[in-house]
């Protein structure tokens, strides 16, 4: 299942970010609940399916919103991963999404492009990006970006329909995915100006056009 694949990818690419049991080394995640304390969650298919079933059976479930999980894991000093994912419905207006917040030591190297490529392959999203607070602030302040609309960061993913509209002269390394989507390596971490310029170039080319509301399809 997609959730299981996602947790396996994070453990593979960021081994220092979590801690496993003494018996098998598999990470134990903390599941965050809307009320009450967090509970331990093993990242195997049966445990994840049960957690999702419980969420779907909760009172606030609706096919217009979907349901999700909130998970946290801590590893070596300075490492923490927070995941918030929302899917499983057929909403007309709400974009379903997955947010992965990775905290790491300053000297740590995170394989951003590899992670986003793998996640895009698992989830088939419409768009995705690797950002931090500085990039988001710059996009909002300098490019008129509104949270929830399609965007990119210093690394970005665009679904096949959006990829077809990427300008040929955009300054970015490209990774073509097997579904026809593309991962764009736009800038190095900290180069907010390059991200803003690329965002505006992609937006003007139509590659970041929002889906129509009400939505009649999950991807552009």
Secondary structure, 3 states (H helix, E strand, C coil): CHHHHHHHHHHHHCHHHCCECCCCCCEEEEECCCCCCCEEEECCHHHHHHHHHHHHCCCCCECCCEEEEEEEEECCCCCEEEEEEEECCCCCCCCCEEEEEEECCCCCCCCHHHHHHHHHHHHCCCEEEECCHHHHHHHHHHHCCCCCCCCCCCEEEECHHHHCCCCCCCCCEEEECCCCCEEEECCCCCCHHHHHHHHHHHHHCCCCCCCCCCCCCCCC
